[in-house]
Amino acid sequence: MSLTSGAMRRLMKEITTLRTSPPDGIRIATNDEDILDVIGIVAGPEGTPYEGGYFKIRFQFTEEFPAAPPKCTMITRIFHPNVSKSGEICVNTLKKDWKKEYGIAHILITIKCLLIYPNAESALDEAAGKLLLENYDEYFKHAKLITQRHILPRRAGHHQRSQSQPLFLVRSSLRRTTSHQSSQ
């Protein structure tokens, strides 16, 4: 898949702008080998159950970009009515309200707003939508638990997996550490 030269220039400009002066709570990561491999990172907004978490969104650009929106997938686990278990994000900006003037920053800001104001009326995760409508306190508690368990950066002393380290090595390392600590 390739973009037109105009779309590629626009994308490069957006990426450069996001690297040098990103909106508050938003970052971007790219693959030096493939400029179309773009990951947006949204910090969980204060006062929400997502506070302190970092949510990664993968962008997939089609040949129609910028006339059509990129496909965006949440690759960080989250409990949210507008994000399916597979990471599909339900927000009008990525569908019927898309305008060719929009770009990566606009999408990431919209997703950040969605973390503040979830919309149970267009839920992709029915359990999250139902809980949000019926018992906000329980919704908040469950979403915060998922954030703390799966999204928050590891604290000092905890093992973190490097990109090249297989997950099973981290788990076996944790088992050895836990076994060693409990035998003391």
Secondary structure as UniProt FT lines:
FT   HELIX           5..20
FT   TURN            24..25
FT   STRAND          26..31
FT   TURN            32..33
FT   STRAND          34..43
FT   TURN            46..47
FT   TURN            49..52
FT   STRAND          54..60
FT   TURN            63..67
FT   STRAND          71..74
FT   TURN            81..82
FT   TURN            85..86
FT   STRAND          88..89
FT   HELIX           92..94
FT   TURN            95..97
FT   TURN            100..101
FT   HELIX           104..116
FT   HELIX           120..122
FT   HELIX           126..134
FT   HELIX           136..150
FT   TURN            156..157
FT   TURN            163..164
FT   HELIX           167..182
//
